[in-house]
Amino acid sequence: MAEGARLEAIAGPLETIAAMGDTYAALDDALDAVALPRLRAIAQLRAQGWSYDRIAAATDLSKGRVAQLARAARERDLL
């Protein structure tokens, strides 16, 4: 909420657009950091031999989402 108020208070449209870009970049970084523990957990389960189906059933994630997360873990060399 405070960030929204700060962005609303910016005077010019170009400055607002620039500030929004910075805000979204910071959010992306924060989301990336928050996602890392889940990727590590998926990687650990896969390393223990868990199938996508088993992980999906145990976590209430879809099998497709588990596959996406496993792929992301591989891309980060976690698997």
C-alpha positions in Angstrom: 0.0 0.0 0.0 2.7 2.5 0.9 4.5 1.8 -2.4 1.3 2.5 -4.3 0.9 5.8 -2.5 4.5 6.7 -3.3 4.0 5.9 -6.9 0.8 7.9 -7.1 2.6 10.9 -5.6 5.2 11.0 -8.4 4.6 14.2 -10.4 5.3 13.4 -14.0 4.2 10.5 -16.3 7.8 9.7 -17.4 9.0 9.7 -13.9 6.0 7.4 -12.9 6.9 5.0 -15.7 10.5 4.9 -14.7 9.6 4.4 -11.0 7.2 1.6 -12.0 10.0 -0.2 -13.9 12.2 0.0 -10.8 9.4 -1.3 -8.6 8.6 -4.2 -10.9 12.3 -5.1 -11.1 12.5 -5.1 -7.3 9.3 -7.3 -7.1 10.8 -9.8 -9.6 14.0 -10.0 -7.5 11.9 -10.6 -4.3 9.7 -13.2 -5.9 12.8 -15.0 -7.3 14.3 -15.1 -3.8 11.1 -16.4 -2.3 10.7 -19.1 -5.0 14.2 -20.6 -4.4 13.4 -22.7 -1.3 10.5 -24.4 -3.2 12.8 -25.1 -6.2 15.3 -26.6 -3.8 12.6 -28.8 -2.2 11.5 -30.0 -5.6 15.1 -30.8 -6.5 15.6 -32.7 -3.3 12.5 -34.8 -3.9 13.4 -35.5 -7.5 16.9 -36.5 -6.3 15.3 -39.0 -3.9 13.5 -40.5 -6.8 10.1 -39.0 -6.4 8.0 -38.8 -9.6 6.1 -35.8 -10.8 2.9 -37.5 -10.0 4.0 -38.3 -6.4 5.2 -34.8 -5.8 1.9 -33.4 -7.2 -0.2 -35.6 -5.0 1.8 -34.8 -1.9 1.8 -31.0 -2.5 -1.5 -30.3 -4.2 0.4 -28.9 -7.2 -0.6 -30.0 -10.7 1.8 -32.4 -12.4 2.4 -29.8 -15.0 3.4 -27.2 -12.4 5.7 -29.8 -10.8 7.3 -30.3 -14.2 7.8 -26.5 -14.6 9.4 -26.2 -11.2 11.6 -29.2 -11.8 12.7 -27.6 -15.1 13.4 -24.3 -13.3 15.4 -26.2 -10.7 17.5 -27.8 -13.5 18.0 -24.4 -15.2 19.5 -23.2 -11.9 21.6 -26.2 -11.5 19.7 -27.3 -8.4 19.0 -30.8 -9.9 
